[in-house]
Amino acid sequence: VFVIQSHRHTMNTTRLRGALGIGLTWAVAWGGVGVLVALGFVIATGSRPDPPVPMMFTVAGLLNGVLFSTVVSVAERGRLVSDLRLPRVATAGAAVGVLFATTFVVAVASGGDRAFLWNLSFLAPIFGTWAAGSGAACVLLARRTDRWHRLFAQLCAR
């Protein structure tokens, strides 16, 4: 019994490490997009945006990356990285992005700003597309590089 629990603990730690690795990578990539968005805002308007856009994108990337990793870990458990289908992983990423956008918009709107719900009409497709692209990029990187292959192998391990 102890050996089985020890193995289960090791596998959970391995999956957690893989999820955090992917989440941190998404955080860096999405934070870079946030810098570009803030820079575009400064160029277009001549003033900086009120909220710290790059930091918000970084946190969104981290949360989306960890949630995506969790979904992939459950849905693709026991599969080899070479067996992961790109459309399926991209769909999982899109679902995670839409779920995140919906949760964010509903949370803000529940604070009293019901008009904020209209933002879901453009935030859901944006976050869905970013997360789908990020998920697809993860699989493509996993097929080409050892480091990414190890991250995905950790997620999909039995």
C-alpha angles and dihedrals in degrees: 000000000000091000092052092049091047091051091048090050091050092050092049090050090049092050091047091052090050092048092049091047092053092042092053091048091052089048092056093045095046091044088056089053088050090055090052091048092050091046091050090050091052092048093046099044105021092234134082121253117259099234118058094257099186091051092048091050091048092053091045090051092050094049093044092047094051092045091048090050090051092051092048091046091055098038098042101035112148096018126119118241089245089057095056110111114223096219092050094050092044089052090052088051092049091050091051092049093050091046091051093048091048092049092048095048094045091048092052093043092050088061089072103277100109091167087068089074088079088068089071089074091070103021095058095056092043095050091040091054094045093049092046090051092046091050092049090047090052092055093046090050091047090056093050108035132050095222094055091041089057092049092053092041087056091052096048098042118123 
